Amino acid sequence: MKAWRVHENGEPREAMRLDEVPTPEPGPGEVLLRVRAAGVNFPDAMLCRGTYQIRPPLPFTPGVEFCGEVVAVGEGVTDLDTGARVITPAALPRGAFAEYAVVPAAGVLPAPEALDDAEAAALHIGYQTGWFALHRRAALRPGETLLVHAAAGGVGSAAVQLGKAAGATVIGVVGGPDKAEAARELGADIVVDRHAEDFVAVVKEATAGRGANVVFDPVGGDSYTKSTKCVAFEGRIVVVGFAGGTVPAPALSHALVKNYAILGLHWGLYNTHDPVAVRQAHEALCELAASGAVRPLVSERVAFDGAAEAVQRVADGTTIGRLVVQP
């Protein structure tokens, strides 16, 4: 089979190489899937660079999530039928940018019937991240104000839709007019182009000075620092990632005097610590997809031979919504 692999760390465009490798076989508790669509995520770029919190041994195949079709199951797997359409995280070092992939059966979930392969692949990690950030960590309530950074990006676009579905007023921060239009189409009530406006001033004006009750921050750096200036009393800032490249150093004295909470969210840990909650979130997301309340913004469906370039573009921050690779 064909698989993209990283033999040396570097920028995705140079590091990813298309190789011919043996088709893997599932072991006990595993399932072999034919990859139907693989979502491109910022962590894929970090994996290529060797800067992600997980560093698989070289060579490895990037791609952290996908929609696939069950081809074969290993010993002890009794609840998955051949031909079933499913979504799952990949099992590094055998990632999703390949024609076939083996994953633990325990993490496999039925693909949402309301979504096609590319949309289903994009529903998983980004929307699970948004769900756990807003509901499990921040306890977002109807009528509250939600500030979403990178609102036209992969996880940001999910947070916008999930915030609206939860009854919040959503303020989306983006970089550029094209991304601003995408955030509006996703349902954001107010959109701020950070290149042209100060989102702190916009949030304060929109909330009559109260500030945002919840901040969803996958960017870090200045986005985090400025968010502390417009977070509400007893607000919650959920730290999701550092796509901006800078990890901020929070001033804890400021959190104390303003009475706000700083919450971390690493969704992957729930697969180990609370897999039941992951399945419950998946069921809720499928219901929202069936009702039309959420639908992943898949801006491009990329041919398999364009995977490296797609990861590079996500790394460079030039994309809107989600890119999905389809073998």
C-alpha atoms as a printed R data frame, in Angstrom:
    type eleno elety resid chain resno       x       y      z
1   ATOM     1    CA   MET     A     1   0.000   0.000  0.000
2   ATOM     2    CA   LYS     A     2   0.988   3.657 -0.264
3   ATOM     3    CA   ALA     A     3   1.631   5.704  2.865
4   ATOM     4    CA   TRP     A     4   3.079   9.113  3.597
5   ATOM     5    CA   ARG     A     5   5.980   8.833  6.036
6   ATOM     6    CA   VAL     A     6   8.336  11.164  7.865
7   ATOM     7    CA   HIS     A     7  11.932   9.894  7.874
8   ATOM     8    CA   GLU     A     8  13.495  13.096  9.270
9   ATOM     9    CA   ASN     A     9  11.784  15.900 11.163
10  ATOM    10    CA   GLY     A    10  11.234  19.169  9.331
11  ATOM    11    CA   GLU     A    11   8.612  21.244  7.561
12  ATOM    12    CA   PRO     A    12   5.801  18.999  6.243
13  ATOM    13    CA   ARG     A    13   6.468  19.851  2.595
14  ATOM    14    CA   GLU     A    14  10.011  18.467  2.848
15  ATOM    15    CA   ALA     A    15   9.609  15.914  5.628
16  ATOM    16    CA   MET     A    16   6.691  13.891  4.257
17  ATOM    17    CA   ARG     A    17   7.577  11.258  1.650
18  ATOM    18    CA   LEU     A    18   5.202   8.950 -0.228
19  ATOM    19    CA   ASP     A    19   6.381   5.353  0.287
20  ATOM    20    CA   GLU     A    20   5.284   1.869 -0.666
21  ATOM    21    CA   VAL     A    21   4.897  -0.194  2.534
22  ATOM    22    CA   PRO     A    22   3.310  -3.531  3.499
23  ATOM    23    CA   THR     A    23  -0.388  -3.439  4.368
24  ATOM    24    CA   PRO     A    24  -0.603  -3.923  8.155
25  ATOM    25    CA   GLU     A    25  -2.523  -6.744  9.808
26  ATOM    26    CA   PRO     A    26  -4.670  -6.299 12.909
27  ATOM    27    CA   GLY     A    27  -3.509  -7.892 16.139
28  ATOM    28    CA   PRO     A    28  -5.662  -8.813 19.143
29  ATOM    29    CA   GLY     A    29  -8.108  -6.047 19.943
30  ATOM    30    CA   GLU     A    30  -7.294  -4.197 16.721
31  ATOM    31    CA   VAL     A    31  -9.087  -3.488 13.467
32  ATOM    32    CA   LEU     A    32  -7.790  -2.900  9.937
33  ATOM    33    CA   LEU     A    33  -9.497   0.005  8.176
34  ATOM    34    CA   ARG     A    34  -9.380   1.219  4.610
35  ATOM    35    CA   VAL     A    35  -8.936   4.970  4.861
36  ATOM    36    CA   ARG     A    36 -11.798   6.809  3.155
37  ATOM    37    CA   ALA     A    37 -10.924  10.330  4.336
38  ATOM    38    CA   ALA     A    38  -8.268  11.722  6.682
39  ATOM    39    CA   GLY     A    39  -8.598  15.110  8.347
40  ATOM    40    CA   VAL     A    40  -5.603  17.457  8.311
41  ATOM    41    CA   ASN     A    41  -4.862  18.967 11.726
42  ATOM    42    CA   PHE     A    42  -2.273  21.381 13.090
43  ATOM    43    CA   PRO     A    43  -0.776  18.584 15.255
44  ATOM    44    CA   ASP     A    44   0.170  16.818 11.995
45  ATOM    45    CA   ALA     A    45   2.526  19.693 11.245
46  ATOM    46    CA   MET     A    46   3.913  19.580 14.775
47  ATOM    47    CA   LEU     A    47   4.497  15.844 14.400
48  ATOM    48    CA   CYS     A    48   6.460  16.474 11.218
49  ATOM    49    CA   ARG     A    49   8.530  19.112 12.982
50  ATOM    50    CA   GLY     A    50   9.087  16.953 16.057
51  ATOM    51    CA   THR     A    51   7.508  19.551 18.335
52  ATOM    52    CA   TYR     A    52   4.314  17.714 19.342
53  ATOM    53    CA   GLN     A    53   3.911  16.271 22.845
54  ATOM    54    CA   ILE     A    54   3.927  12.825 21.238
55  ATOM    55    CA   ARG     A    55   7.079  11.965 19.266
56  ATOM    56    CA   PRO     A    56   6.602   8.680 17.385
57  ATOM    57    CA   PRO     A    57   9.737   6.813 16.275
58  ATOM    58    CA   LEU     A    58  10.998   7.551 12.775
59  ATOM    59    CA   PRO     A    59   9.837   6.754 10.186
60  ATOM    60    CA   PHE     A    60   6.174   7.311 10.974
61  ATOM    61    CA   THR     A    61   2.976   8.139  9.120
62  ATOM    62    CA   PRO     A    62   1.260  11.378 10.257
63  ATOM    63    CA   GLY     A    63  -2.497  11.928 10.228
64  ATOM    64    CA   VAL     A    64  -4.294  11.842 13.570
65  ATOM    65    CA   GLU     A    65  -7.921  11.128 12.582
66  ATOM    66    CA   PHE     A    66  -9.890   9.562  9.772
67  ATOM    67    CA   CYS     A    67 -13.064   8.022  8.463
68  ATOM    68    CA   GLY     A    68 -12.572   4.453  7.324
69  ATOM    69    CA   GLU     A    69 -14.185   1.184  6.335
70  ATOM    70    CA   VAL     A    70 -13.697  -2.004  8.343
71  ATOM    71    CA   VAL     A    71 -11.666  -4.523  6.331
72  ATOM    72    CA   ALA     A    72 -10.620  -7.059  8.974
73  ATOM    73    CA   VAL     A    73 -10.692  -7.455 12.748
74  ATOM    74    CA   GLY     A    74  -8.228  -8.994 15.149
75  ATOM    75    CA   GLU     A    75  -8.763 -11.611 17.825
76  ATOM    76    CA   GLY     A    76 -11.328 -10.636 20.442
77  ATOM    77    CA   VAL     A    77 -13.076  -7.961 18.357
78  ATOM    78    CA   THR     A    78 -16.737  -8.921 18.092
79  ATOM    79    CA   ASP     A    79 -18.644  -5.631 17.777
80  ATOM    80    CA   LEU     A    80 -17.397  -4.416 14.378
81  ATOM    81    CA   ASP     A    81 -18.640  -5.763 11.057
82  ATOM    82    CA   THR     A    82 -16.711  -5.837  7.824
83  ATOM    83    CA   GLY     A    83 -17.775  -2.959  5.601
84  ATOM    84    CA   ALA     A    84 -18.928  -0.728  8.468
85  ATOM    85    CA   ARG     A    85 -18.160   2.993  8.047
86  ATOM    86    CA   VAL     A    86 -16.439   4.369 11.145
87  ATOM    87    CA   ILE     A    87 -14.367   7.248 12.499
88  ATOM    88    CA   THR     A    88 -11.400   6.976 14.835
89  ATOM    89    CA   PRO     A    89  -8.180   8.572 16.023
90  ATOM    90    CA   ALA     A    90  -5.149   7.090 14.298
91  ATOM    91    CA   ALA     A    91  -2.674   4.919 16.203
92  ATOM    92    CA   LEU     A    92   0.724   6.494 15.683
93  ATOM    93    CA   PRO     A    93   3.254   5.675 14.309
94  ATOM    94    CA   ARG     A    94   0.751   4.238 11.794
95  ATOM    95    CA   GLY     A    95  -1.183   7.410 11.029
96  ATOM    96    CA   ALA     A    96  -4.081   8.227  8.738
97  ATOM    97    CA   PHE     A    97  -2.237   9.470  5.637
98  ATOM    98    CA   ALA     A    98  -2.132   5.978  4.183
99  ATOM    99    CA   GLU     A    99  -4.398   3.700  2.175
100 ATOM   100    CA   TYR     A   100  -4.923   1.394  5.172
101 ATOM   101    CA   ALA     A   101  -4.421   1.782  8.919
102 ATOM   102    CA   VAL     A   102  -4.656  -0.431 12.001
103 ATOM   103    CA   VAL     A   103  -6.193   1.061 15.161
104 ATOM   104    CA   PRO     A   104  -7.433  -0.216 18.541
105 ATOM   105    CA   ALA     A   105 -11.021  -1.321 18.217
106 ATOM   106    CA   ALA     A   106 -11.895   0.396 21.506
107 ATOM   107    CA   GLY     A   107 -11.534   3.853 19.956
108 ATOM   108    CA   VAL     A   108 -13.611   3.175 16.841
109 ATOM   109    CA   LEU     A   109 -16.972   4.958 16.588
110 ATOM   110    CA   PRO     A   110 -19.771   4.715 13.998
111 ATOM   111    CA   ALA     A   111 -19.539   7.430 11.358
112 ATOM   112    CA   PRO     A   112 -22.425   9.947 11.534
113 ATOM   113    CA   GLU     A   113 -25.015   8.986  8.925
114 ATOM   114    CA   ALA     A   114 -25.811  12.644  8.209
115 ATOM   115    CA   LEU     A   115 -22.252  13.395  7.027
116 ATOM   116    CA   ASP     A   116 -20.199  12.211  4.073
117 ATOM   117    CA   ASP     A   117 -16.733  10.685  4.531
118 ATOM   118    CA   ALA     A   118 -14.811  13.972  4.553
119 ATOM   119    CA   GLU     A   119 -17.259  15.661  6.935
120 ATOM   120    CA   ALA     A   120 -17.307  12.621  9.212
121 ATOM   121    CA   ALA     A   121 -13.513  12.595  9.430
122 ATOM   122    CA   ALA     A   122 -13.556  16.292 10.331
123 ATOM   123    CA   LEU     A   123 -16.235  15.848 13.011
124 ATOM   124    CA   HIS     A   124 -14.060  13.808 15.325
125 ATOM   125    CA   ILE     A   125 -11.082  15.434 17.097
126 ATOM   126    CA   GLY     A   126 -11.978  19.066 16.394
127 ATOM   127    CA   TYR     A   127 -15.587  18.744 17.516
128 ATOM   128    CA   GLN     A   128 -14.722  16.490 20.450
129 ATOM   129    CA   THR     A   129 -12.193  19.123 21.500
130 ATOM   130    CA   GLY     A   130 -14.823  21.833 21.211
131 ATOM   131    CA   TRP     A   131 -17.404  19.762 23.071
132 ATOM   132    CA   PHE     A   132 -15.161  18.926 26.020
133 ATOM   133    CA   ALA     A   133 -13.748  22.459 26.171
134 ATOM   134    CA   LEU     A   134 -17.122  24.186 26.218
135 ATOM   135    CA   HIS     A   135 -19.231  21.690 28.136
136 ATOM   136    CA   ARG     A   136 -16.965  19.577 30.340
137 ATOM   137    CA   ARG     A   137 -14.322  22.162 31.212
138 ATOM   138    CA   ALA     A   138 -16.020  25.572 30.892
139 ATOM   139    CA   ALA     A   139 -19.655  24.548 31.565
140 ATOM   140    CA   LEU     A   140 -20.916  27.028 28.973
141 ATOM   141    CA   ARG     A   141 -24.479  28.129 29.700
142 ATOM   142    CA   PRO     A   142 -27.211  29.510 27.408
143 ATOM   143    CA   GLY     A   143 -27.094  33.289 27.220
144 ATOM   144    CA   GLU     A   144 -23.379  33.543 27.997
145 ATOM   145    CA   THR     A   145 -20.865  35.175 25.690
146 ATOM   146    CA   LEU     A   146 -18.247  32.931 24.080
147 ATOM   147    CA   LEU     A   147 -15.074  34.373 22.543
148 ATOM   148    CA   VAL     A   148 -13.482  32.035 19.967
149 ATOM   149    CA   HIS     A   149  -9.994  32.619 18.601
150 ATOM   150    CA   ALA     A   150  -9.087  31.307 15.126
151 ATOM   151    CA   ALA     A   151 -12.834  31.082 14.537
152 ATOM   152    CA   ALA     A   152 -12.464  30.031 10.889
153 ATOM   153    CA   GLY     A   153  -9.856  27.346 11.630
154 ATOM   154    CA   GLY     A   154 -10.223  23.645 12.315
155 ATOM   155    CA   VAL     A   155 -11.107  23.597 16.014
156 ATOM   156    CA   GLY     A   156 -12.271  27.217 16.105
157 ATOM   157    CA   SER     A   157 -14.959  26.606 13.494
158 ATOM   158    CA   ALA     A   158 -16.211  23.685 15.581
159 ATOM   159    CA   ALA     A   159 -16.328  25.863 18.705
160 ATOM   160    CA   VAL     A   160 -18.364  28.512 16.892
161 ATOM   161    CA   GLN     A   161 -21.022  26.011 15.831
162 ATOM   162    CA   LEU     A   162 -21.080  24.251 19.206
163 ATOM   163    CA   GLY     A   163 -21.334  27.571 21.025
164 ATOM   164    CA   LYS     A   164 -24.325  28.605 18.944
165 ATOM   165    CA   ALA     A   165 -25.923  25.193 19.467
166 ATOM   166    CA   ALA     A   166 -25.516  25.710 23.223
167 ATOM   167    CA   GLY     A   167 -27.345  29.046 23.113
168 ATOM   168    CA   ALA     A   168 -24.334  31.327 23.561
169 ATOM   169    CA   THR     A   169 -23.587  34.635 21.868
170 ATOM   170    CA   VAL     A   170 -20.438  33.919 19.868
171 ATOM   171    CA   ILE     A   171 -17.716  36.450 19.079
172 ATOM   172    CA   GLY     A   172 -15.212  35.055 16.588
173 ATOM   173    CA   VAL     A   173 -11.686  36.399 16.069
174 ATOM   174    CA   VAL     A   174 -10.063  35.750 12.690
175 ATOM   175    CA   GLY     A   175  -7.191  37.006 10.550
176 ATOM   176    CA   GLY     A   176  -8.391  38.439  7.247
177 ATOM   177    CA   PRO     A   177 -11.618  39.210  5.363
178 ATOM   178    CA   ASP     A   178 -12.010  35.734  3.815
179 ATOM   179    CA   LYS     A   179 -11.822  34.114  7.223
180 ATOM   180    CA   ALA     A   180 -14.211  36.717  8.591
181 ATOM   181    CA   GLU     A   181 -16.806  35.776  5.991
182 ATOM   182    CA   ALA     A   182 -16.353  32.082  6.825
183 ATOM   183    CA   ALA     A   183 -16.886  32.763 10.541
184 ATOM   184    CA   ARG     A   184 -20.106  34.620  9.775
185 ATOM   185    CA   GLU     A   185 -21.349  31.716  7.675
186 ATOM   186    CA   LEU     A   186 -20.556  29.383 10.581
187 ATOM   187    CA   GLY     A   187 -22.942  31.422 12.715
188 ATOM   188    CA   ALA     A   188 -20.750  33.786 14.743
189 ATOM   189    CA   ASP     A   189 -22.835  36.724 15.984
190 ATOM   190    CA   ILE     A   190 -19.895  39.149 15.881
191 ATOM   191    CA   VAL     A   191 -16.704  38.698 13.867
192 ATOM   192    CA   VAL     A   192 -13.470  40.568 14.566
193 ATOM   193    CA   ASP     A   193 -10.665  40.743 12.011
194 ATOM   194    CA   ARG     A   194  -7.657  41.038 14.316
195 ATOM   195    CA   HIS     A   195  -5.691  42.718 11.520
196 ATOM   196    CA   ALA     A   196  -8.124  45.614 11.471
197 ATOM   197    CA   GLU     A   197  -9.749  45.747 14.926
198 ATOM   198    CA   ASP     A   198  -8.930  45.301 18.602
199 ATOM   199    CA   PHE     A   199 -10.967  42.344 19.800
200 ATOM   200    CA   VAL     A   200 -10.656  43.486 23.424
201 ATOM   201    CA   ALA     A   201 -12.506  46.706 22.637
202 ATOM   202    CA   VAL     A   202 -15.122  44.855 20.569
203 ATOM   203    CA   VAL     A   203 -15.811  42.342 23.356
204 ATOM   204    CA   LYS     A   204 -16.163  45.054 25.977
205 ATOM   205    CA   GLU     A   205 -18.509  47.082 23.792
206 ATOM   206    CA   ALA     A   206 -20.625  44.045 22.852
207 ATOM   207    CA   THR     A   207 -21.000  43.001 26.504
208 ATOM   208    CA   ALA     A   208 -21.505  46.465 28.016
209 ATOM   209    CA   GLY     A   209 -18.142  46.120 29.731
210 ATOM   210    CA   ARG     A   210 -18.838  42.729 31.357
211 ATOM   211    CA   GLY     A   211 -16.495  40.723 29.110
212 ATOM   212    CA   ALA     A   212 -16.670  37.213 27.684
213 ATOM   213    CA   ASN     A   213 -17.838  34.467 29.999
214 ATOM   214    CA   VAL     A   214 -15.849  31.801 28.149
215 ATOM   215    CA   VAL     A   215 -12.753  32.146 25.968
216 ATOM   216    CA   PHE     A   216 -11.800  29.304 23.601
217 ATOM   217    CA   ASP     A   217  -8.121  29.734 22.779
218 ATOM   218    CA   PRO     A   218  -6.240  27.409 20.405
219 ATOM   219    CA   VAL     A   219  -3.723  30.163 19.548
220 ATOM   220    CA   GLY     A   220  -1.870  31.242 22.692
221 ATOM   221    CA   GLY     A   221   0.596  34.142 22.699
222 ATOM   222    CA   ASP     A   222  -0.991  37.578 22.439
223 ATOM   223    CA   SER     A   223  -4.433  36.053 21.893
224 ATOM   224    CA   TYR     A   224  -4.311  34.617 25.409
225 ATOM   225    CA   THR     A   225  -2.757  37.702 27.001
226 ATOM   226    CA   LYS     A   226  -5.313  40.077 25.484
227 ATOM   227    CA   SER     A   227  -8.156  37.709 26.398
228 ATOM   228    CA   THR     A   228  -7.348  38.211 30.072
229 ATOM   229    CA   LYS     A   229  -8.213  41.882 29.550
230 ATOM   230    CA   CYS     A   230 -11.752  41.118 28.381
231 ATOM   231    CA   VAL     A   231 -12.736  37.988 30.310
232 ATOM   232    CA   ALA     A   232 -15.756  38.415 32.578
233 ATOM   233    CA   PHE     A   233 -15.961  38.097 36.348
234 ATOM   234    CA   GLU     A   234 -15.906  34.331 37.037
235 ATOM   235    CA   GLY     A   235 -15.100  33.788 33.368
236 ATOM   236    CA   ARG     A   236 -13.268  30.740 32.063
237 ATOM   237    CA   ILE     A   237 -10.362  30.716 29.610
238 ATOM   238    CA   VAL     A   238  -9.896  27.304 28.007
239 ATOM   239    CA   VAL     A   239  -6.372  26.764 26.708
240 ATOM   240    CA   VAL     A   240  -6.645  24.388 23.746
241 ATOM   241    CA   GLY     A   241  -3.337  24.877 21.948
242 ATOM   242    CA   PHE     A   242  -0.593  27.210 20.810
243 ATOM   243    CA   ALA     A   243  -1.005  27.536 17.054
244 ATOM   244    CA   GLY     A   244   0.482  31.024 17.258
245 ATOM   245    CA   GLY     A   245   3.799  29.474 18.251
246 ATOM   246    CA   THR     A   246   4.155  31.123 21.672
247 ATOM   247    CA   VAL     A   247   3.234  29.503 24.978
248 ATOM   248    CA   PRO     A   248   2.065  32.297 27.311
249 ATOM   249    CA   ALA     A   249   3.116  32.564 30.954
250 ATOM   250    CA   PRO     A   250  -0.102  33.378 32.848
251 ATOM   251    CA   ALA     A   251   0.001  36.051 35.529
252 ATOM   252    CA   LEU     A   252  -1.744  34.131 38.298
253 ATOM   253    CA   SER     A   253  -2.125  37.263 40.386
254 ATOM   254    CA   HIS     A   254  -4.279  38.684 37.585
255 ATOM   255    CA   ALA     A   255  -6.501  35.572 37.605
256 ATOM   256    CA   LEU     A   256  -6.866  36.039 41.348
257 ATOM   257    CA   VAL     A   257  -7.867  39.705 41.329
258 ATOM   258    CA   LYS     A   258 -10.301  39.277 38.402
259 ATOM   259    CA   ASN     A   259 -11.793  35.964 39.579
260 ATOM   260    CA   TYR     A   260 -11.399  33.994 36.350
261 ATOM   261    CA   ALA     A   261 -10.333  30.427 35.761
262 ATOM   262    CA   ILE     A   262  -7.606  29.120 33.434
263 ATOM   263    CA   LEU     A   263  -8.522  25.645 32.194
264 ATOM   264    CA   GLY     A   264  -6.425  23.236 30.144
265 ATOM   265    CA   LEU     A   265  -7.936  20.911 27.560
266 ATOM   266    CA   HIS     A   266  -6.033  18.000 26.012
267 ATOM   267    CA   TRP     A   267  -8.833  15.948 24.487
268 ATOM   268    CA   GLY     A   268  -6.736  12.858 23.818
269 ATOM   269    CA   LEU     A   269  -6.429  12.161 27.538
270 ATOM   270    CA   TYR     A   270 -10.150  11.412 27.751
271 ATOM   271    CA   ASN     A   271  -9.645   8.318 25.591
272 ATOM   272    CA   THR     A   272  -7.679   6.911 28.534
273 ATOM   273    CA   HIS     A   273  -9.292   8.575 31.534
274 ATOM   274    CA   ASP     A   274 -12.961   8.613 30.507
275 ATOM   275    CA   PRO     A   275 -13.697   6.749 27.253
276 ATOM   276    CA   VAL     A   276 -17.386   6.537 28.168
277 ATOM   277    CA   ALA     A   277 -17.575  10.337 28.049
278 ATOM   278    CA   VAL     A   278 -15.981  10.297 24.590
279 ATOM   279    CA   ARG     A   279 -18.714   7.993 23.305
280 ATOM   280    CA   GLN     A   280 -21.396  10.107 24.949
281 ATOM   281    CA   ALA     A   281 -19.975  13.217 23.313
282 ATOM   282    CA   HIS     A   282 -19.930  11.396 19.969
283 ATOM   283    CA   GLU     A   283 -23.605  10.530 20.330
284 ATOM   284    CA   ALA     A   284 -24.430  14.157 21.124
285 ATOM   285    CA   LEU     A   285 -22.391  15.358 18.135
286 ATOM   286    CA   CYS     A   286 -24.150  12.891 15.823
287 ATOM   287    CA   GLU     A   287 -27.504  14.224 17.006
288 ATOM   288    CA   LEU     A   288 -26.395  17.794 16.348
289 ATOM   289    CA   ALA     A   289 -25.152  16.800 12.886
290 ATOM   290    CA   ALA     A   290 -28.444  15.029 12.127
291 ATOM   291    CA   SER     A   291 -30.405  18.129 13.136
292 ATOM   292    CA   GLY     A   292 -28.183  20.378 11.027
293 ATOM   293    CA   ALA     A   293 -26.958  22.350 14.055
294 ATOM   294    CA   VAL     A   294 -23.354  21.470 13.234
295 ATOM   295    CA   ARG     A   295 -21.638  20.566  9.982
296 ATOM   296    CA   PRO     A   296 -17.868  20.614  9.556
297 ATOM   297    CA   LEU     A   297 -16.629  23.308  7.214
298 ATOM   298    CA   VAL     A   298 -14.646  21.175  4.766
299 ATOM   299    CA   SER     A   299 -13.146  23.790  2.486
300 ATOM   300    CA   GLU     A   300 -11.078  21.390  0.385
301 ATOM   301    CA   ARG     A   301 -11.022  17.665 -0.385
302 ATOM   302    CA   VAL     A   302  -7.415  16.967 -1.259
303 ATOM   303    CA   ALA     A   303  -6.166  14.137 -3.477
304 ATOM   304    CA   PHE     A   304  -3.885  11.659 -1.734
305 ATOM   305    CA   ASP     A   305  -0.753  12.849 -3.514
306 ATOM   306    CA   GLY     A   306  -1.369  16.366 -2.173
307 ATOM   307    CA   ALA     A   307  -1.244  15.415  1.520
308 ATOM   308    CA   ALA     A   308   2.169  16.933  2.277
309 ATOM   309    CA   GLU     A   309   1.230  20.259  0.724
310 ATOM   310    CA   ALA     A   310  -2.087  20.241  2.632
311 ATOM   311    CA   VAL     A   311  -0.307  19.758  5.966
312 ATOM   312    CA   GLN     A   312   2.109  22.558  5.081
313 ATOM   313    CA   ARG     A   313  -0.738  24.944  4.309
314 ATOM   314    CA   VAL     A   314  -2.403  24.189  7.646
315 ATOM   315    CA   ALA     A   315   0.959  24.751  9.337
316 ATOM   316    CA   ASP     A   316   1.272  28.112  7.594
317 ATOM   317    CA   GLY     A   317  -2.194  29.201  8.754
318 ATOM   318    CA   THR     A   318  -3.449  29.966  5.247
319 ATOM   319    CA   THR     A   319  -6.469  27.628  5.243
320 ATOM   320    CA   ILE     A   320 -10.116  28.140  6.113
321 ATOM   321    CA   GLY     A   321 -12.102  25.413  7.855
322 ATOM   322    CA   ARG     A   322 -10.848  21.896  7.341
323 ATOM   323    CA   LEU     A   323  -8.752  20.220  4.656
324 ATOM   324    CA   VAL     A   324  -9.407  16.503  4.204
325 ATOM   325    CA   VAL     A   325  -7.225  14.039  2.301
326 ATOM   326    CA   GLN     A   326  -9.043  11.303  0.395
327 ATOM   327    CA   PRO     A   327  -7.006   8.345 -0.959
